[in-house]
Amino acid sequence: MTDLHHDLPQLSTKTRSTSVLLMPAPAQVMRGQGVLRQMGAAIARLGQRPLIVGGDRSLAIVAPMLSPMLEQQSLQLAQTNDGSTCTEASLNQMCQRVEQHQADCIIGVGGGKALDAAKLLAYHCRLPVVTIPTSGATCAAWTALSNVYSDQGAFLYDVPLSQCPNLLILDYDLIQTAPPRTLVAGIGDALAKWYEASVSSGHSERTLLVTAVQQARVLRDLLFQKAIAALQAPGSEVWQDVVDATVLVAGMIGGVGGAQCRTVAAHAVHNGLTHLLQGHHTLHGEKVAYGILVQLRLEEMVMGNLLAATARQQLLKFYEDIRLPQSLQDLGLNQITLSELQRAAEIACQPNSDIHRLPFEVTPTQLMAAMVSTTAPMSSSPATSLSNPSRIEMSFRSQEV
Ligand SMILES: [Zn+2]
């Protein structure tokens, strides 16, 4: 298979023109308790030979529910666990499975990576795709975007797709089978919408961008209000509200905002961290949540932004309540060396990184200084320390103790 970027649609790079193609939402969204069992006819309208893509855990849970229902519709079903990661190699293998089975429809089941893999496969083979999230960890079930990773799990690039999924099935019973930590991570990823969109698009007066940014603010407030109660009562109405927020609303904001409503430093920090092998047991949204603190700390240290300082303190309290990581230690990265930290910072600061959407220049040294001081008290924001590597090393060492 060739470079994934070669057959991209032209829409993603044309944001400067007055015509913008939006992919705001899946064609259909079905949500409710136990709804998966009612979706046989809807899936049958999309294809007669579906290929189910997912990791082993998700396939073990979902396949026994899907199989009898789809057989009742006389569909010919096959499945593959090649899509547990979204890599170029796994895409190649899945393409072969599509050919072998002569699949005419893809069904993705799982968290972020498996759904990204299913969407990318469908895009590549020009087939319709159904997404069935098995956790509230990301909004991947909604979006027209797939992240591609290396075989070692390092983030490589994202691929803008030609449409959102044809059908999204959000079955709360299924989401409830996931470890609670996945929803916590989803809350972290959804929170980033506000902190990133308000920086990348907060000054725009264009109607759709204003709408997306305001939706992101409402999403943040809703999570502040409901997350703790939701995590205490899985399956309850408030828990469903928070699942809707992380899986649906977070995706909707990206859909309405389009290519201009992009990620900024929080996801850039995540991308850099994926290149440190030790961090791989942490979830996407956990790294992103830490990345929000880093972004705010940068705004605070470089620009002396007091609002960012206040927002960081507010988030630290919230993170403590719902157990999101506040520091490198919390991410299990207390054993990394200074040069590894520098490598992650350099990757996050590469010329094409979204970190450069911040309204000021960021160097790897500045980023490292922010990365080691995410939990600093509000008064401690010495801008002079940013250009002094020995101060960074001191902060870094003191975090290890
Ligand atoms: Zn994300």
Residues whose N, C-alpha, C, O or C-beta is under 5 A from the ligand:
A	BS01	ZN	D189
